[in-house]
Amino acid sequence: MIIFLFSFLNCDPVKQEVILSRRSMVFVRGRRMNGHLKKIPASAVLFLLVLCSISGCISQSGNEIADVRLRIYTEEFPPYNYMGPEGEVLGSSTEVVREILDRLRRDDPIDLLPWSEGYQRTLNSPDTVLYSTARTAEREPLFLWVGPIGSYDFVFYARNGSGISIESLEAAKKAGTIGVARDNARHQFLQENNVQDLALYPDDVSCVRALIDGDIALWLGSSDIAPGIVEKAGYVYADVEAVYPVKTVELFIAFNNQTSAELVAAWQETLDAMKKDGTYDAIMARYFGSTETTAGPSGDMAVGGDFALSALMALTDLRLSGTARTLEVLALTGEVQSGEWERIRPLLVELEQGKRAARFWYARPDGSYYTTVDNLTTGNLLDRPYFPGVLAGNTSVGTVVVSHSTGRTTAIVAVPVKAGDSVTGVLGASVYSEELSRDLSEALPLPGDMFFFALDGAGMYVLNSEEQRIGQDPVRQGTPPVAQAFGSLMEQDSGEIRYVSEGKTHTVLFDQSPLTGWRFGVGEVS
């Protein structure tokens, strides 16, 4: 005992904690009899407490976490979170949060507030939490994140019978005033895309009422929440009309960035355990129906994965290179050589009808450009990274941008229009990442336990069989195991990575395309 005491006192606090936990475990287990613990002598307990007090070995981290009192905020955002008829906060995300609290033996209160108020409190006050929060690149450094706990889309709505029809974000800018809830992800999206004519409201219910009253021309909402919001506003869903879908984002639980990292990690680990044991899927099924997929035979990744990876990369490169070849042929025609949009547009309209996954355009050397839907747009392409190279006479394939005109993540194919040695214009296609991902899913059906993706040179998802992940950066936005694995992937041309996410092991084979420089991956979940 004396030897143990001196060695214990001289070791570092981390080792002391491990030694104490192991000794305590042996001490207690040594007194277990017939399934019950015998009473431990008070002198033994006192000895251990004095020992730890002298050495300073008791770790306070667990107590500190337990002592932290969180204030959890949410908004009226059915079916994810909303106030029930009896004054209780309900919804799919709320059930997820309450289950996490139960498993962590916490009783932190949940308050329903207008989104802007909850957002600002969580942004500025320690030990605060906000859900359901869209995780965007702009918000990434502002909070600590746990999730995902769902996904939803951005959709423009008009009043039914208004006659408004739009096919792009550019057209939405010209349709009239756009209503949106202040400080939510949709508001920030509109700001990022230089939408000027905005009317800001405390919540989506107020937006719908303004839309019906004619105070705004469009409301940027979501198909997931619209039916409940419209009903809450006192109308029926048929009173509004979806006129243009924009993008899909994932929802997370956001913590004030001064929150204990250990506490945030405990929430993430608990959520991952819920996903592993089926609790999360059961909650989602109650609100959105069954999300189960029938898995086909999951063969050896070394065989099936290699074939799927090669096919995925070949199909994508064929689609993009084929688009480039088509544009190069069009660039030689008299209509395009003329530089007159009225003559160029019919060719691009006909081309676009056969390619649902792309928007075609023509740009002048000064960066101003036309699209088949918007004609002359308000945007400019001079700041796009691919544009100088094309003006220098080179074809560009695979640069990933968020389109000025559509607001969607797109892969650019652009070719120069030449008169002799001079470049007089640029002919291009913005290939929608979501649509291309869907086309690839149909052309290359994978078993339910497999998935695919492609990362551009900056490490951002440009393709993904889970469309809501498009535009995300797994190194910056992933959990530590995911970030480490994808960091390794980005440093290699090809190979295999393995990581644990949401309680499941993911094995990924990857390779780099010589055409686009994208890194394609096909993975299996087990």
Secondary structure, 3 states (H helix, E strand, C coil): CHHHHHHHHHCCHHHHHHHHHHHHHHHHHCCEECCEECCCCHHHHHHHHHHHHHHCCCCCHHHHHHHCCCEEEECCECCCEEECCCCCEECHHHHHHHHHHHHCCCCCCEEECCHHHHHHHHHHCCCEEEEEEECCCCCHHHEEEEEEEEEEEEEEEEECCCCCCCCCHHHHHHHCCEEEECCCHHHHHHHHCCCCCEEEECCHHHHHHHHHHCCCCEEEECCCCHHHHHHHCCCCHHHEEEEEEEEEEEEEEEEECCCCHHHHHHHHHHHHHHHHHCHHHHHHHHHHCCCCCCCCCCCCHHHHHHHHHHHHHHHHHHHHHHHHHHHHHHCCCHHHHHCCHHHHHHHHHHHHHCCCCEEEEEECCCCEEEECCCEEEEEECCCCCCHHHHHCCCCEEEEEEECCCCCCEEEEEEEEEEECCEEEEEEEEEEEHHHHHHHHHHHCCCCCCEEEEEECCCCCEEEECCHHHCCCCHHHHCCHHHHHHHHHHHCCCCEEEEEEECCEEEEEEEEECCCCCCEEEEEEEC
